[in-house]
Amino acid sequence: MKSGMWSLVLIIVAALCFTAGYQASAKSGTEPGYFGAVEAAGYGGGGESVAGISEEMAEYYKSLTEE
């Protein structure tokens, strides 16, 4: 019986954590895949050699850093 009770508690806690995380994500405005996109420059994505974007975009981003 104790094993069944712990399993029930674990399932309830997991469901509550998932719901809380989902609600926080929905209210943050950050879309899924944001940090994986090269254009976002999240987690070091905006280095000198950026793969996955066109030459036109690369020139545009380079012009933003020039004064």
N, C-alpha and C positions, 0 to 999 in steps of 0.2 A: 504494500500500500504506500509506503514511503517513496518508493521509486516512482509510482504513478503520480503522486502529489508533486514531486520535484519536476517531473516531465511537464505537468500542467502549468506549474509556475514558470518554467523556462519558455514554454510556448507563449504564455501571456506576456511575459517581459519582452520577448523577441517581437511580438506583434506591436506592442506599445512603442518600442524603440524604432521600428520601421515606420510607424505612423508619425512619430515626432520628427524623424529625419526627413520624411517625405514632405511634411508641412513646412519645415524650415527651408527646404530646397525650393518649394513652390513660391515662397514669399521673398526669397533672396534676389530673384530676377536673373540669376546666372543660369544659362541654359546648359543642358547636358552636352558634353563634348567641348566646352569652352576652353578648358586648359589643354586640350589635345590639338586645338587648331593652331597652326603656325602663325596666323595673322594676329592672334590674341597676345602673343609674346608672353604667355603665362609660363612660368617655370623655365625661363631662359630661352624661349622660342624666338626671340628677336635678335639673334646674333648677326654677324656679318654674312655668313653663308646660310641663307634660309632656303630650304628645299620645299617645294610644293606650292610656290606662288609664281605668278608670271613675271616676266622682266619689267612690265609696266608697273606692277605693284611694288616690285623691289625698288625701282627708281623713285616711286612715290614715297615709300617709307624712308629712303635715303634722303630725300629732299626735306623731310620733316625734321631731321636732325641737324641740317645745315642752317647756319644763320644768315 
